[in-house]
Amino acid sequence: MYDCFKKAMAIATAAALSLLPAAPAFARNPSNSDPVTPIKHIVIIFQENVSFDHYFGTYPNALNPDGEPAFHAKKKTPTVNGLSAALLSSNPNSLGAGNGTGATNPFRLDRSQAFTNDQNHAYGPEQAAVHLGLMDLFPSKVGTAGPPPNAPPLAVTTKGLTMGYFDGNTVTAYWNYAQYFAMSDNSYGTTFGPSTPGLLNLVAGQTNGAVNVINGTGNETDGGSGSLTVVGDPDPLNDICSSPTRNQVQMSGHNIGHLLNAAGVSWGSFMGGFDLTIANANGTTGCARSTGSVLVPVTSDYIPHHAMFQYHPETANPKHTRPASISEIGHDGPANHNYDINDFFAAVKAGKLPAVSFLKAQAFQDGHAGYSDPLDEQAFIVNVINALQKSHDWDSTAVVISYDDSDGWYDHQMGPILNQSTAPADALTAPGACGDGSTALPGVDPGNAHAQGRCGYGPRLPLLVVSPWAKKNFVDHTVTDQSSIIHFIEDNWLDSQRIGQGSFDAIANSIDQMFDFERLRSDNVGRLVLDPGTGLAVSHDDDER
């Protein structure tokens, strides 16, 4: 079986490499600080822990039971690579050996079951669930039993919960954004693993180069050549809110913030709970600020290992220093480009939206099972996009909704393996192996530090683009990954400069094919205002162009 897998993986890798990015269709601009497309502002909303099938497996067909927001597909809605009838009724996870008592077909989670337990999404177990591409060991390798209430007893009492999915009656806003704008059904985590590798891949395309590690190395693996690669969730070193007993690391190398600073492009990272001077209604403040909802227990607003720019010292704000004024937002100053999510809304209202913005919701709204849920997450996403649509910058703005990892939720599609690895934490093809380690990033020695501990691409994740320049009711099938987002930023503002040092941004396809830069959307300048509670349209244009 392994020989067959090696041959199949070699074919898939060759096919993926044949899709390496060509020069973008838009013309270069000699000025690094000016965008070369009509997109003058990009807002990346980086959410938590959702696989593609978990939110879009049955798109665009929703069950539409009484009492739930209904979703009806627009004319000529394209299909996606989702859960076929065969996968729904005769799924390999309901059969073969090793599935244990959690063996089950995929099943619909009702809107009343939106709050669920967290699944296992560690680097090695996620690879083991893929099982040489058979995709049949999800319950046994990553499943976790437990809520929601009223789910099928088999899923609640066993690890079959990992096979659950939502449809357009729960993740209604996302399905509506997909209808009116663009989505991808072929986008992946750059590597396997949980939140921190995902956010490092988003901003640096790179998880190797962990230095100054304290409190052990439980979240790192041997990267080769004496280096360490992050495969778990360490806290960022020196962040005032990092746990003194948790593994903490600092990353060497550069990220997209370094490149934007050098080019004089405004940018900011906006984190829920980052402002330690605020006192919440429940009396919590500082690093202990916390929030809950009807469905979600009270949880900390700020999670240090989700703070994407805190790991690189040049782009960190370890003491959470406040900006000197709203005019500083996006520019050099005491906050060093790191702000609270409230500062984002203030900047939008004041007409001071940076060119590049990275957003992370307060934890209860970030979508992470176990302490968030799709309905609270939906409210955050909709409020952000509604606010942007009211601003004067909307006609030059793109919102990218993306995710850090899959949480271990089932997805039937394996991604192409562009980088093999034989690090101790790997488990895709054998213990300690993601392939045989003979294929690494182009130009990178397989034994080099940049190859090891970075098995990828990882799980398939949702990716949506909401913009008056986005293609309408469009499904992109191009292979992309988390670093494709910074690839677009580099092409648009930085004359296609790359981070280097083994970053995946050099081989990633861009997301520019999800746009139509030939014309601005005619339907009310591409506006779709949704209700944050139901996800249903409040106002829109019915143009079926």
C-alpha positions as CSV (number, residue, x, y, z in Angstrom):
1,M,0.0,0.0,0.0
2,Y,2.8,2.4,0.9
3,D,4.5,1.9,-2.6
4,C,1.1,2.8,-4.2
5,F,0.8,5.8,-2.0
6,K,4.3,6.9,-2.9
7,K,3.5,6.7,-6.6
8,A,0.1,8.5,-6.1
9,M,1.8,11.2,-4.0
10,A,4.5,11.7,-6.6
11,I,1.8,12.2,-9.2
12,A,-0.2,14.6,-7.0
13,T,3.0,16.5,-6.1
14,A,4.0,16.8,-9.8
15,A,0.5,18.0,-10.6
16,A,0.6,20.5,-7.8
17,L,4.0,21.8,-8.8
18,S,2.7,22.2,-12.4
19,L,0.3,24.7,-10.9
20,L,3.0,26.9,-9.4
21,P,2.1,30.6,-9.8
22,A,2.6,32.3,-13.1
23,A,3.0,36.1,-13.3
24,P,-0.3,37.7,-12.2
25,A,-2.6,38.9,-14.9
26,F,-2.5,42.5,-13.7
27,A,0.4,44.7,-14.6
28,R,3.3,45.5,-12.3
29,N,3.6,48.9,-10.7
30,P,7.1,50.3,-10.2
31,S,6.1,51.9,-6.9
32,N,6.2,49.3,-4.0
33,S,3.8,51.3,-1.9
34,D,1.0,51.6,-4.4
35,P,-1.3,48.7,-5.2
36,V,-1.3,47.4,-8.8
37,T,-5.0,46.3,-8.6
38,P,-8.1,48.3,-7.6
39,I,-7.7,46.7,-4.2
40,K,-6.3,49.4,-1.9
41,H,-7.4,47.7,1.3
42,I,-7.4,44.0,2.2
43,V,-8.9,42.8,5.4
44,I,-8.0,39.2,6.4
45,I,-10.4,37.7,8.9
46,F,-8.5,34.7,10.3
47,Q,-10.9,32.4,12.1
48,E,-10.5,29.2,14.0
49,N,-10.8,25.5,13.4
50,V,-13.1,24.6,10.5
51,S,-12.7,22.1,7.7
52,F,-14.3,22.8,4.3
53,D,-16.7,19.9,4.6
54,H,-17.7,21.0,8.1
55,Y,-19.2,24.2,6.7
56,F,-19.7,23.6,3.0
57,G,-19.9,19.9,2.5
58,T,-23.5,20.0,1.2
59,Y,-23.3,23.5,-0.4
60,P,-25.5,24.8,-2.0
61,N,-28.2,22.4,-0.7
62,A,-29.6,23.0,2.8
63,L,-32.2,21.0,4.6
64,N,-34.4,24.1,5.4
65,P,-36.4,22.7,8.4
66,D,-39.1,24.8,9.9
67,G,-38.0,27.5,12.3
68,E,-34.5,27.9,10.9
69,P,-33.2,30.6,8.5
70,A,-33.8,29.2,5.0
71,F,-31.2,29.0,2.2
72,H,-32.2,28.7,-1.4
73,A,-29.5,28.6,-4.1
74,K,-29.5,31.3,-6.7
75,K,-29.8,30.3,-10.4
76,K,-26.6,28.8,-12.0
77,T,-24.9,28.3,-8.6
78,P,-21.8,26.2,-9.3
79,T,-21.2,22.9,-7.5
80,V,-18.4,22.3,-5.1
81,N,-16.2,19.3,-4.3
82,G,-18.3,18.4,-1.3
83,L,-20.0,15.4,0.2
84,S,-21.4,13.2,-2.5
85,A,-24.3,10.9,-2.0
86,A,-21.8,8.0,-1.7
87,L,-19.8,9.8,1.0
88,L,-22.9,10.6,2.9
89,S,-24.3,7.1,2.9
90,S,-21.3,4.8,2.5
91,N,-18.4,6.8,4.0
92,P,-15.1,4.9,4.5
93,N,-15.2,6.2,8.1
94,S,-18.3,4.1,8.7
95,L,-16.6,0.9,7.7
96,G,-13.0,-0.2,7.9
97,A,-10.8,-1.5,10.7
98,G,-9.5,1.0,13.2
99,N,-12.5,3.2,13.3
100,G,-13.6,1.9,16.7
101,T,-17.0,2.6,18.1
102,G,-17.1,6.1,16.5
103,A,-17.5,4.7,13.0
104,T,-20.3,6.7,11.3
105,N,-21.3,8.4,8.1
106,P,-21.3,12.2,8.0
107,F,-24.4,13.7,9.7
108,R,-26.0,17.1,9.8
109,L,-25.7,19.2,13.0
110,D,-28.8,21.3,13.5
111,R,-28.7,25.0,14.3
112,S,-29.7,24.1,17.9
113,Q,-26.5,22.0,18.1
114,A,-24.1,24.8,17.1
115,F,-21.9,24.5,20.2
116,T,-19.8,21.4,20.0
117,N,-16.8,19.8,21.6
118,D,-13.4,20.5,20.2
119,Q,-11.8,17.8,18.1
120,N,-8.1,16.7,18.1
121,H,-6.2,18.8,15.6
122,A,-2.6,18.0,16.5
123,Y,0.1,17.8,13.7
124,G,0.6,14.0,13.9
125,P,-2.9,12.8,14.6
126,E,-4.3,14.9,11.7
127,Q,-1.9,13.1,9.3
128,A,-2.8,9.7,10.8
129,A,-6.5,10.4,10.1
130,V,-5.6,10.9,6.4
131,H,-4.2,7.4,6.4
132,L,-2.2,7.4,3.2
133,G,-4.9,9.3,1.5
134,L,-7.7,6.9,2.3
135,M,-9.3,9.6,4.6
136,D,-10.9,6.9,6.7
137,L,-9.5,7.2,10.3
138,F,-11.0,10.4,11.5
139,P,-13.1,9.1,14.4
140,S,-10.3,6.9,15.7
141,K,-7.4,9.4,15.3
142,V,-8.9,12.8,15.8
143,G,-12.5,12.3,17.0
144,T,-13.7,13.6,20.4
145,A,-17.0,12.7,22.0
146,G,-19.4,15.0,23.7
147,P,-21.9,17.8,23.1
148,P,-23.9,19.0,21.3
149,P,-27.2,18.0,22.8
150,N,-29.7,16.0,20.8
151,A,-27.1,14.9,18.3
152,P,-27.3,11.2,17.2
153,P,-26.3,9.1,20.2
154,L,-23.6,7.4,18.3
155,A,-21.8,10.7,17.8
156,V,-22.3,12.0,21.3
157,T,-21.2,8.8,23.1
158,T,-18.3,8.0,20.7
159,K,-15.7,9.9,18.7
160,G,-17.9,10.1,15.7
161,L,-18.7,13.7,16.3
162,T,-15.8,14.6,14.0
163,M,-18.1,13.5,11.1
164,G,-20.7,16.3,11.9
165,Y,-21.3,19.1,9.5
166,F,-23.4,22.3,9.3
167,D,-25.4,23.6,6.3
168,G,-26.9,26.9,5.2
169,N,-29.4,26.9,7.9
170,T,-26.7,27.5,10.5
171,V,-23.7,29.0,8.6
172,T,-26.2,31.0,6.7
173,A,-24.1,34.1,6.3
174,Y,-21.2,32.2,4.8
175,W,-23.4,30.5,2.2
176,N,-24.9,33.9,1.3
177,Y,-21.5,35.4,0.9
178,A,-20.5,32.5,-1.3
179,Q,-23.6,33.2,-3.4
180,Y,-22.9,36.8,-4.0
181,F,-19.1,36.8,-4.0
182,A,-16.3,34.2,-4.4
183,M,-15.3,31.1,-2.5
184,S,-12.7,28.3,-3.0
185,D,-13.2,24.5,-2.6
186,N,-9.5,23.7,-3.1
187,S,-7.7,25.7,-0.4
188,Y,-5.6,24.1,2.3
189,G,-3.7,24.7,5.5
190,T,0.0,25.2,4.4
191,T,0.9,22.4,6.8
192,F,-0.9,20.1,9.2
193,G,-1.3,21.1,12.8
194,P,-3.2,23.5,15.1
195,S,-3.6,27.3,15.4
196,T,0.0,28.5,15.8
197,P,1.4,26.8,12.7
198,G,-1.6,28.1,10.8
199,L,-1.1,31.7,11.8
200,L,2.7,31.5,11.3
201,N,2.0,30.2,7.8
202,L,-0.4,33.0,7.2
203,V,2.0,35.8,8.0
204,A,5.4,34.1,7.3
205,G,4.7,31.1,5.1
206,Q,7.1,29.4,7.5
207,T,7.0,27.5,10.8
208,N,10.7,26.7,11.0
209,G,13.2,28.8,13.0
210,A,11.9,28.7,16.5
211,V,14.5,30.2,18.9
212,N,14.7,31.2,22.5
213,V,12.5,28.4,23.6
214,I,11.5,28.2,27.3
215,N,9.5,25.8,29.4
216,G,10.4,22.8,27.3
217,T,9.9,21.9,23.6
218,G,6.6,20.1,23.7
219,N,5.2,22.1,20.7
220,E,8.3,21.9,18.5
221,T,9.9,19.2,16.5
222,D,13.4,18.7,15.1
223,G,13.5,20.9,12.0
224,G,16.9,19.5,10.9
225,S,20.3,21.3,10.9
226,G,19.9,22.0,14.6
227,S,16.7,24.0,14.3
228,L,13.2,23.7,15.7
229,T,10.0,23.8,13.8
230,V,6.7,24.7,15.5
231,V,4.0,22.0,15.2
232,G,2.0,22.8,18.3
233,D,0.6,25.8,20.2
234,P,3.4,27.5,22.2
235,D,2.7,31.0,23.5
236,P,4.8,33.9,22.1
237,L,7.9,34.6,24.2
238,N,7.7,37.9,26.2
239,D,3.9,38.5,25.6
240,I,2.8,39.9,28.9
241,C,-0.3,37.6,28.7
242,S,1.6,34.4,27.9
243,S,1.4,31.8,30.5
244,P,4.6,31.6,32.6
245,T,4.3,27.8,32.7
246,R,3.5,27.2,29.0
247,N,6.1,26.4,26.4
248,Q,7.0,29.8,24.8
249,V,9.0,30.5,21.6
250,Q,10.3,33.3,19.6
251,M,10.6,33.0,15.8
252,S,13.6,34.0,13.7
253,G,13.3,35.2,10.1
254,H,10.8,37.6,8.6
255,N,7.1,37.9,8.1
256,I,4.8,40.0,5.8
257,G,4.9,42.8,8.4
258,H,8.7,43.3,7.8
259,L,8.1,43.6,4.0
260,L,5.2,46.0,4.4
261,N,7.2,48.2,6.8
262,A,10.2,48.3,4.4
263,A,7.9,49.4,1.6
264,G,6.0,52.0,3.7
265,V,2.7,50.2,3.3
266,S,0.3,50.7,6.2
267,W,-0.8,47.6,8.0
268,G,-2.2,46.4,11.3
269,S,-3.0,43.3,13.4
270,F,-6.2,43.6,15.3
271,M,-6.8,41.1,18.1
272,G,-9.9,40.6,20.3
273,G,-9.0,41.3,23.9
274,F,-5.6,43.0,23.1
275,D,-6.4,46.2,24.9
276,L,-5.6,45.5,28.5
277,T,-7.0,48.8,29.8
278,I,-10.7,47.8,29.0
279,A,-12.9,46.4,31.8
280,N,-15.7,44.2,30.4
281,A,-19.3,44.3,31.7
282,N,-18.5,41.2,33.9
283,G,-15.7,43.1,35.7
284,T,-12.8,41.3,34.0
285,T,-9.9,43.3,32.7
286,G,-6.2,43.0,31.6
287,C,-5.1,39.6,30.3
288,A,-8.1,38.1,32.1
289,R,-10.8,39.9,30.1
290,S,-13.5,37.4,29.3
291,T,-16.8,37.1,27.4
292,G,-19.5,34.4,26.9
293,S,-22.8,34.2,25.1
294,V,-26.1,32.3,25.2
295,L,-24.3,29.2,23.8
296,V,-20.7,29.7,24.8
297,P,-19.3,29.6,28.4
298,V,-17.3,32.6,29.5
299,T,-13.8,32.4,28.0
300,S,-10.8,34.6,27.8
301,D,-11.0,37.3,25.1
302,Y,-7.3,37.1,24.1
303,I,-5.4,33.9,23.4
304,P,-1.7,34.5,23.2
305,H,-1.0,31.6,20.9
306,H,-3.4,33.1,18.3
307,A,-1.4,36.4,18.2
308,M,0.1,36.1,14.7
309,F,2.7,38.9,14.9
310,Q,3.8,38.5,18.5
311,Y,6.2,35.6,17.6
312,H,8.6,37.7,15.6
313,P,10.3,40.4,17.8
314,E,10.4,43.1,15.1
315,T,6.6,43.0,14.7
316,A,5.6,42.3,18.3
317,N,4.0,44.5,21.0
318,P,4.7,42.4,24.0
319,K,3.3,44.8,26.6
320,H,0.2,45.5,24.6
321,T,1.1,49.2,24.4
322,R,-1.8,51.3,23.2
323,P,-1.4,53.5,20.0
324,A,-0.7,57.1,20.7
325,S,-3.8,58.1,18.7
326,I,-6.2,56.8,16.1
327,S,-4.0,58.3,13.4
328,E,-1.2,55.9,14.4
329,I,-3.2,52.9,13.5
330,G,-1.5,51.2,10.5
331,H,1.7,53.1,11.0
332,D,4.9,53.1,13.1
333,G,4.3,54.0,16.7
334,P,4.2,52.7,20.3
335,A,1.8,49.9,19.4
336,N,4.1,48.6,16.7
337,H,1.1,47.7,14.4
338,N,-0.6,45.5,17.1
339,Y,-4.1,46.7,18.2
340,D,-7.4,45.6,19.7
341,I,-10.3,44.6,17.5
342,N,-12.1,47.7,18.8
343,D,-9.4,49.8,17.2
344,F,-10.2,48.3,13.8
345,F,-13.8,49.5,14.0
346,A,-12.6,52.9,15.2
347,A,-10.2,53.2,12.2
348,V,-13.0,52.2,9.7
349,K,-15.3,54.8,11.2
350,A,-12.6,57.5,11.1
351,G,-11.7,56.7,7.5
352,K,-8.2,55.5,8.5
353,L,-8.3,51.9,7.4
354,P,-4.8,50.5,6.8
355,A,-3.9,49.0,3.4
356,V,-3.5,45.6,5.0
357,S,-5.4,44.4,8.1
358,F,-5.3,41.1,9.9
359,L,-8.3,40.4,12.2
360,K,-8.8,37.9,15.0
361,A,-12.1,38.0,16.9
362,Q,-12.6,37.8,20.6
363,A,-12.3,34.0,21.4
364,F,-16.0,33.5,21.9
365,Q,-16.6,34.6,18.3
366,D,-13.6,33.1,16.5
367,G,-15.4,29.8,15.6
368,H,-13.2,27.4,17.6
369,A,-15.3,24.5,18.9
370,G,-15.3,24.1,22.6
371,Y,-15.4,27.8,23.4
372,S,-17.1,29.4,20.3
373,D,-19.7,28.3,17.8
374,P,-20.8,29.2,14.2
375,L,-23.6,31.5,15.3
376,D,-21.4,33.7,17.5
377,E,-18.7,33.6,14.8
378,Q,-21.2,34.6,12.2
379,A,-22.2,37.7,14.2
380,F,-18.6,38.9,14.2
381,I,-18.0,38.3,10.5
382,V,-21.2,40.0,9.5
383,N,-20.6,43.0,11.8
384,V,-17.1,43.5,10.3
385,I,-18.3,43.3,6.7
386,N,-21.4,45.4,7.3
387,A,-19.2,48.1,8.8
388,L,-16.8,48.0,5.9
389,Q,-19.7,48.3,3.4
390,K,-20.8,51.5,5.1
391,S,-17.4,53.0,4.7
392,H,-16.1,55.2,1.9
393,D,-13.3,52.7,1.3
394,W,-15.7,49.8,0.3
395,D,-15.3,50.2,-3.4
396,S,-11.5,49.5,-3.1
397,T,-11.7,46.9,-0.3
398,A,-11.4,43.1,-0.3
399,V,-12.3,40.9,2.7
400,V,-10.7,37.5,2.9
401,I,-12.3,35.0,5.3
402,S,-9.9,32.2,6.1
403,Y,-9.0,29.7,8.8
404,D,-6.0,28.6,10.8
405,D,-6.7,24.8,10.9
406,S,-9.5,22.2,10.5
407,D,-10.0,21.4,14.2
408,G,-9.9,17.7,13.1
409,W,-13.3,17.9,11.6
410,Y,-13.8,15.5,8.8
411,D,-13.0,16.5,5.2
412,H,-12.9,14.0,2.4
413,Q,-10.3,15.7,0.2
414,M,-6.6,15.2,0.7
415,G,-4.4,18.1,-0.3
416,P,-1.3,17.7,-2.6
417,I,1.9,17.1,-0.6
418,L,4.3,19.7,-1.8
419,N,6.7,19.2,1.1
420,Q,7.5,15.8,2.6
421,S,9.1,15.5,6.0
422,T,10.6,12.8,8.2
423,A,10.5,14.6,11.5
424,P,9.6,12.7,14.7
425,A,6.2,14.3,14.8
426,D,5.1,13.1,11.4
427,A,2.6,10.3,10.8
428,L,1.1,10.6,7.3
429,T,2.7,7.4,5.9
430,A,4.4,5.8,8.8
431,P,5.6,6.9,12.3
432,G,7.9,9.8,11.8
433,A,7.2,10.1,8.1
434,C,5.3,12.3,5.8
435,G,6.3,10.5,2.6
436,D,9.9,9.4,2.5
437,G,11.3,12.9,2.8
438,S,12.7,12.9,-0.8
439,T,10.5,15.8,-2.0
440,A,10.9,19.2,-0.4
441,L,10.1,22.7,-1.5
442,P,11.7,23.5,-4.8
443,G,15.3,24.5,-4.3
444,V,15.4,23.2,-0.7
445,D,17.5,20.3,0.3
446,P,15.2,17.6,1.9
447,G,17.5,17.4,4.9
448,N,17.5,21.2,5.3
449,A,15.8,22.8,8.2
450,H,13.2,24.4,6.0
451,A,11.9,21.0,4.9
452,Q,11.4,19.1,8.2
453,G,8.3,19.3,10.4
454,R,6.4,21.0,7.6
455,C,4.3,18.2,6.1
456,G,2.0,20.0,3.7
457,Y,-0.4,20.9,2.3
458,G,-2.6,20.0,5.3
459,P,-6.4,19.8,5.7
460,R,-8.8,21.6,3.3
461,L,-10.2,24.8,4.8
462,P,-12.9,27.4,3.8
463,L,-11.7,30.5,1.9
464,L,-14.0,33.3,0.8
465,V,-13.4,36.7,-0.8
466,V,-16.0,39.4,-0.3
467,S,-15.5,42.5,-2.4
468,P,-17.1,44.6,-5.0
469,W,-14.3,43.3,-7.2
470,A,-14.9,39.6,-6.4
471,K,-16.4,37.3,-9.0
472,K,-20.0,36.7,-8.3
473,N,-21.4,33.3,-7.3
474,F,-18.0,31.9,-8.2
475,V,-16.2,28.7,-6.9
476,D,-12.5,28.7,-7.4
477,H,-10.9,25.3,-7.9
478,T,-7.3,26.5,-8.0
479,V,-5.0,24.9,-5.4
480,T,-4.2,27.5,-2.8
481,D,-3.0,27.6,0.8
482,Q,-2.7,30.0,3.7
483,S,0.4,31.6,2.2
484,S,-1.6,32.4,-1.0
485,I,-3.0,35.4,0.9
486,I,0.4,36.9,1.5
487,H,1.4,36.0,-2.0
488,F,-1.5,38.3,-3.2
489,I,-0.4,41.0,-0.8
490,E,3.2,40.8,-2.1
491,D,2.0,41.0,-5.8
492,N,-0.4,43.9,-5.1
493,W,1.8,46.1,-2.9
494,L,5.4,44.8,-3.0
495,D,6.2,44.2,-6.6
496,S,6.1,40.4,-6.0
497,Q,8.8,40.5,-3.4
498,R,8.9,37.2,-1.4
499,I,9.8,36.5,2.2
500,G,12.3,33.8,1.3
501,Q,14.0,31.6,3.9
502,G,11.9,28.6,2.9
503,S,8.5,30.4,2.9
504,F,5.7,28.7,1.0
505,D,4.8,32.1,-0.4
506,A,7.3,31.5,-3.2
507,I,5.4,28.4,-4.5
508,A,1.8,29.3,-3.6
509,N,-0.8,30.3,-6.1
510,S,-2.3,33.7,-5.6
511,I,-6.0,34.4,-4.9
512,D,-6.2,36.9,-7.7
513,Q,-8.3,34.5,-9.8
514,M,-11.1,35.1,-7.4
515,F,-11.4,38.7,-8.6
516,D,-12.6,40.3,-11.8
517,F,-10.4,43.5,-12.1
518,E,-11.9,44.4,-15.5
519,R,-15.0,46.0,-13.9
520,L,-16.5,47.1,-10.6
521,R,-19.5,45.1,-9.5
522,S,-22.7,46.9,-10.7
523,D,-25.0,45.6,-7.9
524,N,-25.0,48.5,-5.5
525,V,-21.2,48.5,-5.6
526,G,-21.0,44.9,-4.5
527,R,-22.9,45.3,-1.2
528,L,-24.7,42.5,0.6
529,V,-25.9,43.6,4.1
530,L,-26.8,40.6,6.3
531,D,-28.5,40.2,9.6
532,P,-25.7,39.2,12.1
533,G,-28.2,36.9,14.0
534,T,-29.7,35.0,11.1
535,G,-27.2,35.5,8.3
536,L,-30.1,36.4,6.0
537,A,-29.9,39.4,3.6
538,V,-31.2,42.7,4.8
539,S,-30.5,44.4,1.5
540,H,-29.0,43.2,-1.7
541,D,-29.3,43.3,-5.4
542,D,-31.0,40.4,-7.3
543,D,-29.0,41.0,-10.5
544,E,-28.2,37.5,-11.9
545,R,-25.4,38.6,-14.1
